[in-house]
């Protein structure tokens, strides 16, 4: 019975460590997806002269979740004509943000970008998207640094914490 309990404690603590490390790596993955989505948006708007809702539809098929959920929600709100593009952008952020691994810094960058989307000419929107990409690049670098520092540590802490618990309980 003690052996079964020890095995269950080890499995649970190892699983917890793996989940903690996954959250660290998830942020950098989602930042890469968001950057790719914004680069696609820039290309669709500036070079393809595609309407915003159609561009978002194309982006949804190019990137994974949860970034695609944001652009899909934004597209649906634009098609429904619910207020301005900024209103649709902010409502979509509020709906989807809780499913992401993003931090407050990324939210601020996206808010600033949302304030200009659909408001200005193509050149100004291109500049704003490039500015957002620069900020997101910095955040991605920070996320990669944190991933390098903490991912392995969280996995090790899960295993070692389980061993400590087993030793203390036996």
Secondary structure, DSSP 8 states (H G I E B T S, - for coil): -HHHHHHHHHHHHHHHHHHHHHHHHHHHHHHHHHHHHHHHHHIIIIIS---HHHHHHHHHHHS-TTHHHHHHHHHHHHHHT-S-HHHHHHHHHHHHGGGS---HHHHHHHHHHHTTTTTS-HHHHHHHHHHHHHHHHHHHHHHHHHHHHHHHHHHHHHHHHHHHHHHHH-
